[in-house]
Amino acid sequence: MSDSEQVSDAHRVSDAVAFIVPDPAGTPSGGHTYNDRILRGWEAAGHPSRVVTVAGSWPHPDEAARAALAEALHAHPVTLVDGLIGACCPQQIQDAVTAGHRVVLLVHLPLADETGLRPNQARDLEGLERWAAHSASAVLATSKTAAADLQRRHDLPHVAAVPPGAQAGPIAPGSLAETGVPRIGVLASVTPRKNQSGLVEALALLAHRDWTAEFVGPQPDAAYADAVRRRIADLGLGDRISLPGVLDAECLEGRWAGIDLMVLPSLHETFGLVVTEALAHGIPAVVSRGTGAVEALTGTPCAGGDPVDPPGAVVDPRSTPEMAAVLGAWLDDAAVRTAWRDRALARRDALRPWSEPAEELWALIMGEPSGDRR
């Protein structure tokens, strides 16, 4: 649904569920991809819905942005609000619910979990999100791991989880078989939370082995991206690690074909959609322990110890030696590479289509029974 005010001809605008989202501004992210896939699923199923884009410096909106959100909330009896917008505007949500509207909050990432925030900023955002969560008609998260976290941190009686789907792609042949040099892919915004700098340090310990790496994604934090480049240069890895920025869909699909291993070393991650995208191409992944990316990797929330026989591995993103040791074992041992690849192919076959979370989300928004979902 490309038109931000499109609505099915069979329904009046006021009858459509509004999905209120931030302006993507041409910057890809897991949250934007999730929202887009859900909207496509609703459209394919014939659910009366429309996407309403509200511009603003989220999560730090000015009064004009708050007013625009309030207007959108009051224009529809039922709305789903992206957490980047809704979690920082609790008064607007509270007013709409008090007026008799159903407002459902979809949290992709808790606002206070973004890195780079000053303590007072994180504290203020946490308080606003808590108020918004308690004011909303319902709260949803994009993984069971994230739902449990939100329920604990905001003392909520219930948070439902609607994990993403996946679209199976062609199985990636990788680079190792063709060139003899394995290729590591990192598809994520180049930001402190995604922790590319930590991965650079780990790869530096493996400089005596053959590998190349590519950090694909937007670079919204120019200072951090420049610091990563400088560190790569200082370590003499400039000819082995590249940062090409954002790639279009066709070019990105070509990149998938050449990746042998996906690494997502995030410090915080509610799910990690790029992990399931890698698995959809039969590519194993290394993800951060204790994050929702473990759920993306295995299909099961992390609970206690590391998963048994995952399609890849789980590491401490703050431990350079551990990351290096895990990546080194994969580089050195053909049996490890084969086992990870076989498990990734098996996980690929178990990934659910996007139509399933679209239907789950619709039922929850409409207040229908949601089965055993959290």
N, C-alpha and C positions, 0 to 999 in steps of 0.2 A: 504494500500500500504506500505508494510514493508521495501522493498528495496529502499534505498534512491536515487537510480538512475533508478528506473523502469519506463518504458514507454510502451504504447500500441504498439503491433507489427504492427498495421495498420497505424502507423504514424511515420515519421522520427523524431528523437530526436529534431531537430531544430524547428519542427512544434509544439512541445508540449508546453503547458503553464507550466512554472516552478514556483513552490511554494517554495520560499526560507525561510527556517526555522532554528532556532537555534538548536543545539544538545540538546535533552531533558535530556541526561545524567542520565536516569533512574528516574528523579524527576517529578512526576505527577503535573500538574497544569491545570487550566481552559483553558489557552491559548493553551497548547499542545493538550488537548482533543478536543478543537474547531478545530484546524488545522487537526488533524487526522480524525475527522468526516467529514470535508469538503472534504478531499482527498478521503475518502471512497465513499462519494456521487458522486464525479466526476468519479471515477472508475466504479461504478455501472451504471452510466448514459452513459458510453462510451466516456467521454470527454478526449481528448488527453492531458495528464498532467503527470508531474513527480515532485517528491519532491527532493529538493536539500538541504542537510544539510550543513551548514557552521559553523564550530567550531570557538569559540572565547570567550573572556571574555566580553560578551555583558552585558550592553551597553558601555563597555569601551574596545573596540577592539584594538589590536596592528596592526602594518602595514601589517603583514601577513594575518590577518583576513580581513582587508579592501581590500587587493589585491584579496583574494579569492572571496569576494562578487562582486567586479568589474568584475572578470572573469565570474562569474555565470550570472550577469546581461547582459553582452555582448554576452553570448552564446545562448540567447533565445530572440526572438522578443517580447514576452509578458511574464512578470513575476509578480507574487504576492509576496510581501516581508513582512514577519512578522515585526511588528513595533519595536520589541526589537532589531532587526538587522538594519532595514532600517532607523529608526528615528535618529540613531546616526551616520549615514554615508551619509549625504546629498550630498557631493561632488560626490560620486560614483553614486548616483541616478541621479543627474543633468547631469553627463557625459553620462550616458546611454540614458537618454531621448533626450539629444542634438544629440546623434548619431542615433536617429530614433527609439529607442525601447520604448515600452509601459511598464511603471513600475507603479504598483498599490501598495500603502502602506496600510497595514492592521494594525491598532493600537488597541492592546488589552488593554493597560494601558499607558497613557501618562508617559513618562520617568520621569518627574519631580515629579510625584505623589507617587513614591515609598518612603516609610519612611526611615529615617536613613541617608538621604543625607545631606551634609553640604550645606549651602545657596549658595555658589559659584558653587557646583556641580549641584544643582537643576537648577540654572540660566543657566549654560552652556548647560545642557541637554535640557532645554526648548528652547534655541536658536537653537541648532542643529535640534531638532524636527520641529521647525517652518520652517527652511530652507528646510528640507527634504519634508515637507508637501507641500510647495509651488513649489518644484522642481518635485514632482511626477506627473504622468499623472492623477491620481485620488487618493483620500483618502477614506478609509472605516473604520468604527468603528463597534463594536459588540453589540451596543445598540443605540436606539434613544437618550437616555440620554447622552451617550458618544459622539455621533455625534454632538449634539448641543454644548457640552462643547468644543470639538476640533474646531468647526467652530468659536466659540467666542474667544477662547484663542489664536488662530493663525490667526484670521482675514481671514478665508478661504471663498470663494464664495459658496462652497458646500461640504458636507461630507455625504456620503451615509451610511446608517445603515443596517447591516445584523445580526439581533439577532440570537442566537443559536437555534437549535432544541432540541428535547429531545427524549429519547428512553424510552417508558413506561416500568416500571418494575412491579413485583408483589407488590400488596398492602401490606405495612408493618403492621403486627399486633401490633408492639410495645412491650414494656416491661411492661407497666402499668397493662394490663389485666392479664398477667401471674404472675407477682411478686408483684403487688401492689405498685411498686416503679417506677415512670416515669424516662425515660432515655433521656438526652439531648445530641445531637450530634453536633460536630463542625468539619466539613471536610474542612480543609484549611491548607496551609503552616503555620507553627508556626513562625510568623514574626510580627514585630511591626505594620505593616499595617493591618494585620488581627485581631490584638487587643485581643488576648486571655487573656492578663493580665487584661484588663478591664472587661471581662466576669468573671474572677476569683473573682474580687472584688465584683461584683454584686451577684454572687453565695454565697459568704461568708455571705452576709446579709440574706440569706435564709437557713443558716445551720441548723436551727431548724425544717426545713421541710424535708420530704423524697424526695430524688432525687439522681441520679448518672449522671455523664457526662464523655464524652470521646472526646478528642481533637485529631482527626485522621489527619495525613498529614506529609509531609516532614518537616525537621527541619534544613533548610539551615543556619539559624542564631543561632549557638550553644550557644552563650552568652545569647541571648534572651530566648531560650528554657530553659536553665538552670535557668534563673531568674524566669520564670514562675513556674518551678518545686519547686524552693525554696519558692516562695510565697505560693504555694499550701500547702507545708509542714508547713510553719509558721502559716497558718490559720487553721491547723488541718484537711485539706480536702484530705489528701493523699490517704485515702481509698475510696474516692468518685469521684475523678477526675483522669483519666488516660491519658497518652500521649503515645500511642502505636507506633507512627511513621507511616511509609508508609505501607499500606496493599495491598496485591495482589487482583485482581478482584474478585476472588471467596470469599475470606475472607471479602472483603468490602461489597459484596452483602449480606452476612450473617449479617454484622453490620447494614445495612439498616433495616433489618427485626426487629431489636430490638430497633430502635429509635422512640420516641414519638414526639420529637420536634427538628427541626434543628435551630441552631442559627448561624448567620454570622455577628459578630459585627465589621466589617471592618471600618477603618477610611476613606478609599477610595475604591471604587469598580465600575468598568465600567458596569458590569452585575451581575456576581455571578452565574456561571454555576451550582454550587453545589445546589443552591436554586431550579432550575428547576429539578435537579436530585432528590431532596427530594420530590418535588411535584409529580414527575413521580411515586413515591412510595406511594402517598397519605399522605405524612408527611407535616404538616404545618411548617412555618418558621418565625423566628423573624429576621429582617434585619435592616440595618442602614438607618436612614432618610437622604434624599438628595443624595443618591448614586444610581447607576444603579441596585443595588440589589432590589430596589423597583419595577423597571420595570420587573425584573425576577419573582418577587413574584406575581405581578398583571397582567402582560402583557401590562401595560401602563406606559409611563415615568412619573416620579414624577413631578408634576407641582403645586407648591404652597403648599397646605395643605396635610395632610396624606390621603391615600386612604380610601375609605369607605368600610367596611366589607371585608378586605383582608383575605387570607387564612393564618392568623398569625397576626403579628403586626410589626409596624415600630417604632424604638426607636432612641434616640440620643446616639451614641456609646461612647460619652465622659461623659455621665451622669450615674454614678453608681446607684443613687437612681431610676432613670427612668427605667433602665434595670431591676433592682431588682423588682420594682413594677409590671412591665409587666409580668415578669416570675412568680412572686408570685401569680398574678391573675390567670394565667394559671394553676399553681399547686393547688390552693385552690378551684377553681370553675369548677365543672364538666360540667356546661353549656358552659363555655368558651372553654373548651377542645373539646367538641362535635361540637360547631359552627366552630372552626378553622379546625377541621378534615373534616367536611362536605364541607367546602369551598375548602380545599386542594383537595379533591376527585373531585369536580367540575372543578377546575383548571387543574387537571390531564387530564381530558377528552378533554380539550381545547388546550393542548400543541401540537405544530406542529412537524412533523417528521423532521429528519435531511436532508432528500432529498430536502426540500423546501429552506433552506438557502444555500445549495450547489448549487442549480440552480440559485438562486438570485445572489450569488457571481460570478458564472461563467458569467452570463449575464453582470454584471457590469465590470468585467475584460475585457471582449471582446468588451466593449463599446456599448452594446446593450441598447435599451430603458429600463429604470428601473422603470417605472410607477410612483407611488406617494411616493417612498421611499426617506428618507432624507439622 
